[in-house]
Amino acid sequence: MDANETVCHCMSVTRGEIMEAIKAGGLKTVEEVGEATAAGTGCGGCQSVIQEILEELS
């Protein structure tokens, strides 16, 4: 997938921004990603994609 792809449309957060936050902060949960990037904190529709990214990077 493209790092420039918008994962969270509510908060305009890209896949690359999420991946960078996970790596830099050692994030392990969707909630931690939300705290760091605001992704998944709007409608919540992207939380499953955030979980997939977490699993890919673990």
One Martini backbone bead per residue (centre of mass of N, CA, C, O) as a GRO file, in nm:
protein
   58
    1MET     BB    1   0.101   0.033   0.012
    2ASP     BB    2   0.052   0.366   0.032
    3ALA     BB    3   0.179   0.618   0.233
    4ASN     BB    4  -0.034   0.844   0.109
    5GLU     BB    5  -0.266   0.706   0.215
    6THR     BB    6  -0.575   0.754   0.341
    7VAL     BB    7  -0.711   0.632   0.639
    8CYS     BB    8  -0.805   0.902   0.791
    9HIS     BB    9  -1.050   1.119   0.696
   10CYS     BB   10  -1.131   1.289   0.944
   11MET     BB   11  -0.795   1.354   1.011
   12SER     BB   12  -0.589   1.324   0.780
   13VAL     BB   13  -0.441   1.026   0.783
   14THR     BB   14  -0.172   0.846   0.698
   15ARG     BB   15  -0.001   0.561   0.667
   16GLY     BB   16   0.280   0.686   0.717
   17GLU     BB   17   0.211   0.828   0.985
   18ILE     BB   18   0.136   0.574   1.137
   19MET     BB   19   0.400   0.416   1.099
   20GLU     BB   20   0.585   0.626   1.230
   21ALA     BB   21   0.449   0.629   1.510
   22ILE     BB   22   0.489   0.333   1.577
   23LYS     BB   23   0.799   0.328   1.556
   24ALA     BB   24   0.871   0.577   1.743
   25GLY     BB   25   0.660   0.481   1.996
   26GLY     BB   26   0.584   0.176   2.028
   27LEU     BB   27   0.312   0.100   1.928
   28LYS     BB   28   0.019  -0.141   2.007
   29THR     BB   29  -0.246   0.035   1.968
   30VAL     BB   30  -0.513   0.204   1.855
   31GLU     BB   31  -0.519   0.408   2.088
   32GLU     BB   32  -0.224   0.504   2.062
   33VAL     BB   33  -0.254   0.609   1.775
   34GLY     BB   34  -0.474   0.816   1.842
   35GLU     BB   35  -0.304   0.984   2.042
   36ALA     BB   36  -0.067   1.048   1.828
   37THR     BB   37  -0.273   1.116   1.547
   38ALA     BB   38  -0.611   1.081   1.561
   39ALA     BB   39  -0.657   0.819   1.452
   40GLY     BB   40  -0.985   0.688   1.504
   41THR     BB   41  -1.146   0.948   1.660
   42GLY     BB   42  -1.391   0.975   1.503
   43CYS     BB   43  -1.580   0.736   1.364
   44GLY     BB   44  -1.384   0.453   1.346
   45GLY     BB   45  -1.360   0.315   1.051
   46CYS     BB   46  -1.021   0.274   1.063
   47GLN     BB   47  -0.938   0.071   1.293
   48SER     BB   48  -0.885  -0.188   1.125
   49VAL     BB   49  -0.645  -0.070   0.965
   50ILE     BB   50  -0.468  -0.002   1.203
   51GLN     BB   51  -0.446  -0.294   1.301
   52GLU     BB   52  -0.307  -0.400   1.046
   53ILE     BB   53  -0.055  -0.224   1.074
   54LEU     BB   54   0.035  -0.330   1.346
   55GLU     BB   55   0.069  -0.627   1.249
   56GLU     BB   56   0.280  -0.572   1.025
   57LEU     BB   57   0.493  -0.432   1.247
   58SER     BB   58   0.526  -0.687   1.463
   0.00000   0.00000   0.00000
